Amino acid sequence: QVHLVESGGGVVQPGRSLRLSCAASYFISTNFAIHWVRQAPGKGLEWVSVISYDGNIEEYAHSVKGRFTISRDNSKNTVYLQMNSLRGEDTAVYYCARGNRSFDPWGQGTLVIVSS
Amino acid sequence: DIQMTQSPSSLSASVGDRVTITCRTGQGIGRDVAWYQQKPGQAPKRLFYAASTLQNGVPSRFSGSGSGTEFTLTISSLQPEDFATYYCLEYYSYPYTFGQGTNLEIK
């Protein structure tokens, strides 16, 4: 069974960058896209980004387009989310999840706090 | 972009009750809806995809229905472990959109 683990979260100042990783305990390149979803403290879920199994297709939420970049290294079974120009409203738990349409399973999440 | 309007935002019910949560969209999206359950401190878990296809391991007291612009999640007889927050997700087109969530509480 696929097990996803996010890492790379932490406290970062506004305007700075952070890179999140999503590592799979199984071959993620087996025809599955990987999504990032975030949840601000006490708030609902927000879809952030997706990358296709081969990395050829990327999509982003309007709120992060131009600041966030998703990528993957199938040889390492890992997907990355490069987050630049971070803002306070990017503070959230970031989850990765596997799926070509809807997605499941999800990782446990990594917390990003953007604060000076 | 597709907007998902989920209702109610909160719901108070008792063990054994039947409850229904609804999501509506402004345009037809076929059956491209999933439902998720999230408990405090945990990642969401998928209950349904394609509007009504039950995820493996999900109890049969859960049911999903709908197509086009209106979708429902029904729990036929609430159990203590069902008290959680529920979200719908449309995956008809990018950017995907979640509903605002329904917080199901014990009465």
Boltz contact constraints between the chains, C-beta under 6 A:
constraints:
  - contact:
      token1: [A, 44]
      token2: [B, 100]
      max_distance: 6.0
  - contact:
      token1: [A, 44]
      token2: [B, 101]
      max_distance: 6.0
  - contact:
      token1: [A, 45]
      token2: [B, 87]
      max_distance: 6.0
  - contact:
      token1: [A, 45]
      token2: [B, 98]
      max_distance: 6.0
  - contact:
      token1: [A, 47]
      token2: [B, 96]
      max_distance: 6.0
  - contact:
      token1: [A, 59]
      token2: [B, 94]
      max_distance: 6.0
  - contact:
      token1: [A, 61]
      token2: [B, 95]
      max_distance: 6.0
  - contact:
      token1: [A, 95]
      token2: [B, 43]
      max_distance: 6.0
  - contact:
      token1: [A, 101]
      token2: [B, 91]
      max_distance: 6.0
  - contact:
      token1: [A, 102]
      token2: [B, 34]
      max_distance: 6.0
  - contact:
      token1: [A, 102]
      token2: [B, 49]
      max_distance: 6.0
  - contact:
      token1: [A, 102]
      token2: [B, 91]
      max_distance: 6.0
  - contact:
      token1: [A, 104]
      token2: [B, 46]
      max_distance: 6.0
  - contact:
      token1: [A, 106]
      token2: [B, 43]
      max_distance: 6.0
  - contact:
      token1: [A, 106]
      token2: [B, 44]
      max_distance: 6.0
  - contact:
      token1: [A, 108]
      token2: [B, 43]
      max_distance: 6.0
  - contact:
      token1: [A, 109]
      token2: [B, 43]
      max_distance: 6.0
